Each structure stands twice: as C-alpha cells, then as structure tokens.
Amino acid sequence: MTVSMESEQKSTAQLPPTDSKERVSELMTSLQDQICKGLEQVDGVETFQEDTWIRPEGGGGRSRVLQSGGIFEQAGVNFSEVWGNHLPPAILSQRPEASGHGFYATGTSMVLHPRSPYIPTVHLNYRYFEAGPVWWFGGGADLTPYYPFAEDAIHFHRTFQQACDAHHPHYYPTFKRWCDEYFHLKHRGETRGVGGIFFDYQDSEGILYPLVYPGTHQSTAAAKYSESVGRVKDRTWENLFAFVQTCGNTFLPAYLPIVDRRRHHDYGDRERQFQLYRRGRYVEFNLVYDRGTIFGLQTNGRTESILMSLPPLVRWEYNYHPEPGSPEAELYETFLKPQDWVNWSSGV
Amino acid sequence: MTVSMESEQKSTAQLPPTDSKERVSELMTSLQDQICKGLEQVDGVETFQEDTWIRPEGGGGRSRVLQSGGIFEQAGVNFSEVWGNHLPPAILSQRPEASGHGFYATGTSMVLHPRSPYIPTVHLNYRYFEAGPVWWFGGGADLTPYYPFAEDAIHFHRTFQQACDAHHPHYYPTFKRWCDEYFHLKHRGETRGVGGIFFDYQDSEGILYPLVYPGTHQSTAAAKYSESVGRVKDRTWENLFAFVQTCGNTFLPAYLPIVDRRRHHDYGDRERQFQLYRRGRYVEFNLVYDRGTIFGLQTNGRTESILMSLPPLVRWEYNYHPEPGSPEAELYETFLKPQDWVNWSSGV
C-alpha cells in the first residue's frame, strides 16, 4: 500500500455524529459507575471516595479511590474529559491531520491492587479523541498476576476474545498481540503480566494497527498480523463506539470470577514479599514507559489522579532471582512471556 | 555571544593528557573504595557485597551494595567504565562535535537509603566523557531529608561551598543553582530535597552552564548566574580533574557528621510511614526525570546496577497532604524549595 493511497483513503473518513462527545462522555461515566459498583460489591468492606476536579485549561474529572478494603489494598477508577487548543507533539506525530486544531479527549482508567498475592493486579483504560478532521478510540485491559494460574489467564483472554469476536474476527488477534508489545519492560526482558487487549487510533480508515510507535517497528507481531489481514472495511463511528462499549462491559465478567476463585487462598510473608517486589515492575512500567502517565505528568495533569495507578506499598531488592523450580520462578518462565492463552492446553 | 564566536573558541579546546582515561578511571575506583570504607565504618553492622560485570559492547563495572545494615537500609555504590562507537542522541544534541566518533565514559554513583527517617537520603555521581575532539566532567551530590534540620542543610552546603571555592569562586553559586534546577519534580512542584551541587559538560571552554537542557531555558537561575560571570578563563583538564577529585573527597565530611547527629533520634511508625511515602518522590524523580537512569534503561545498561538507586521499601498514598503546622508540613514549606542554605539564619 502506498502513501498516496492512504492519503486518498483518509479523505473519506467518516464524520462523527453531532452528539459524539456527549455520547462517549456518558459511556465513560457509566462505565466508571458500573465498575465501581461491581468492585464495591466484591470488596465488601470499603467504598469508593470521590474527588471531582477542574482543569484550568479546560475540562476536569472525577477520581474515585477505594483504600484498605477487604479485597483491594487500593483501587483507583478515574474519569476525565479535557479539551484544549492543541494535542501534544507525541500524538500529533501519529495524527498530523490534527495539527492546528483544538482537541477533545475523554476516558476512563482503572488500576486495582488487591491485597492477596493470589489475586492479580489489573488495569483498564478506554479513551476517545476528536481533533479537527480526525477522531479515534483507544483502550484495553491487561492482567498482572503474582502467583499465577493458567486458568485465570485463559478466562481473562477468552472473555475478551468473545467480546472482540462479536464485533470483528480480527480484533482479538491484533489487539492481543498489540497488548503484549505495549506492556513490555524492555529493561527487564519481561511482559508486565499475561496481557489482554490493547488498541489505539481506531477510526473508520480500516487499518487495525495504523502506526509505528516509538521504539517499535512494522515487524512486530501485531503489525504483521494487521498487514496480513489488510484493511477492514465498513467500520463506522457507531460500530467502534459499540465495540468500546462492549469492551467496557466485559471487564467485570473477565475479572471478578478470578477474584472469587483466589480470594480464600492462604498466603504468608514469603508471598506478600514477592508481591511487593513484583509491584515494583508496575511502577517501573508506568513511570518509564506508559505514555499516558508520562504525558499527564509533563503537561500539568492532576498528579494525584495520574499516580493513583501506583501501588500503595512496593519493594525493590537488588539482584533478586527466583529460586529455580519455585512458584516464583514459574511466573517468570511461563507468565511473563507472550503466550497463546486462548488455546492454552498445558497442565500449568 | 554569537554562535560563530563559540565555534571559534571551541577550536582552542585543550587536549586531555595521554593517560587521561587511566587517571580518571583510577580516581573513580579510589572514590568508590574510599566511600565504601567510610560507610562501612559508620554503619557498623553490615559490609558491602560486590558484583563485577562486563558490558558486551565494551567495558564493565563494579557494583557494591550494603543491605539491612545498622544505619543503612540500603546503600549502593557503583563504578562503571564503558566505551562504544557513538554516544546516544540526547548527549550528541548537546555535544555535536562528538558525532561520528567513538566514546569513553567512566563514573562513580551512589545512593544511600538510611533506615532512620531522621537521617537524609543522599546521592552522589561523578563522571567523565571523551568522544573525538571533546571531553568533559560532570557530577555532584544532593541531600534529601525526611524530617529536616536546617543545621544539616547548612553543613552539607557549606562543606561543598568550601570545596568549590578552593577551585573557583563561581563554582558553588552556579552549581548550587543548577542542582536546584535539575533535581526538580515539576509534577509535584517540589525540589527533591535541599540540593547540593550539580554540574555537567565542564571542559576548558570556560562556560560554566554551557547548554540548554530539554525542558529548561536560558532564563534559569543557573544560566543567568553563568551569563553574569561570563567565560571563566584558564580552566584546564588538570584543574577540572583536581576539582572533581576534591568534590569526591568532600562527600564523607559533608554527610557523615549529619549521620552522627541524627543516628540516635528515636522515631515511631508515624515517622517511618512518612519516610516511606517521601521515598516515592525519589522513585518518581529517578524513573521520570533522571537522564542517567532513563538512558541506562533504554540502552541495555545493567538494570540491577542502575536501579540500585531505588529505595528498598516505598509507599504511595492518594492525595496525602501534611497536617498544617506539623513537622511533615515544615519539610514541604521550607525544605522542598530552593533556599540560600550557606547564608541561612532563621531559627529553623
């Protein structure tokens, strides 16, 4: 495909409906409400405390945090809706058509840090941008176990696979690979966890993996898969909106059964110490690599809402290596590498 | 000053002595030895464990860590010496003359995390680069108290001021301001601590603050001071080497008296929890802003040595604010802002 063909196609991009911002904003607040309600029910001890805030440059948000709960040591669920005169350079380099235009962005993001080392940490984010002639959806959810169970990784992935397949057969295979690629700690040679789905810049142009991220190149697995399936026809604003809505609704059924299966596992100091150590990787990823976090910190976002993703207690230990054959070693050997979880058949 | 004049001056840069690398490397290992010996004496319980490592692309290092000591919860002191075909783009943009040349770099760096919240965390780094026609020294030391004492900040600064003044009257005023500027957490609106000195790109060109850092501009206090004093004449490789040697030797007398004054202060859970919380800022600075850390992580440095700077235990707490009038509030109000510590006269 040549550049000139791409440019030609781009001019045919659908316009969003006139009430697009209101509809997505309403979806994002509903998602925050639904998730908070589901998490409070499973936690059973604590409830979310809410702070609303206003962004002086335009917009604001609603941050909710649950601390010292029955299940969750900390759970943060944010909604925000912001607008301004121009997108930051990192985004404009991927969407040059947005240059010289104001922008609107809204999204919901969440990170849960359970107390038990047997319950995985989990992250979710869905977002929507409009800027001049362009608009796009992004998002995903990924799971980070400490003492992992293949059964949990399989459940999480299959649930999102079904959700994706209901909208397009190429979504899950592309966005699963993209997730493995994005949540990768290069300096550790590890994925953040067992992944899930991740996507960005989804619009009616029909290219599933439409960009070259800094530090990646078109030979990534996600890019290759996207190339192999070619342009996906007939995607509209409406069906992408519906897809994101489905993904959002899929979080609780993907995660809560895992909590239920693991909440009564006993653990001791060894497991707790390993969990605190592994939480350090979450900090490393979010502060070194995560574009949302870095963008927020460098552009006067609300620091306390952005850093709500960081764990309440974390440990670093120089030159730690798990004992060969231990449960901790199993995490490294099997679960911190990209795996085909939906087709997993080992006895792990 | 015009660009063409600067270019003209640059051509007069001194060549380093033929044995420059050996002499700086020996200085850096001696500094590591001296510091480790002094810290073991004051710790009294634990000793440093050493790992030597080889960098496949050229060079290697000697990492030393003391864990769970009498004074130090963790102390990391690294020496490294590396070489390769080209410097990374971020450095080349500041030193374009190095383009197309191989490079040599050596340095010693240290971060100490004491157990007591009354003993400040402290960082030191001295480094030397050669690349084609250019060479330079960089480094500094800065102090990060939790429950602060003006007396300690004054002692630390006056000790480095005396060391600097023995070499040049403009060094301390420039490098103190540069330190406040560099160790600044923009997203928190705080300095990392009470500062100290920081300098980079020091060569025989005679410009004390010779560059524009990303995110800063020539109106910074350090840049203004440097401009006001103009070019510093007659700096040679030899007297910069001697200056760095003096700075290195100044660390123990700047820090150990503070340890001695604070080591017997009793503290409880409140102070410990606040220390763990404030350690989070150290993590945020090192992973979000510190160019050495980010450069190391993104270029296949030895991860365990680079991240030895991170604290052994850290806490984050959503939307924490110190109680007005409390000792914790005093830290924020007085000690996390640039202050003229050498002339400090308040009763704090």
Interface residues (C-beta under 8 A of the other chain):
Chain A: D51 V65 Q67 Q74 G76 K186 H187 R188 L276 G280 V283 E284 L287 V288 I294 L297 Q298 N300 G301 T303 E304 I306 L307 M308 L310 P311 P312 L313 V314 R315 W316 E317 Y318 N319
Chain B: D51 V65 Q67 Q74 G76 K186 H187 R188 L276 G280 V283 E284 L287 V288 I294 L297 Q298 N300 G301 T303 E304 I306 L307 M308 L310 P311 P312 L313 V314 R315 W316 E317 Y318 N319
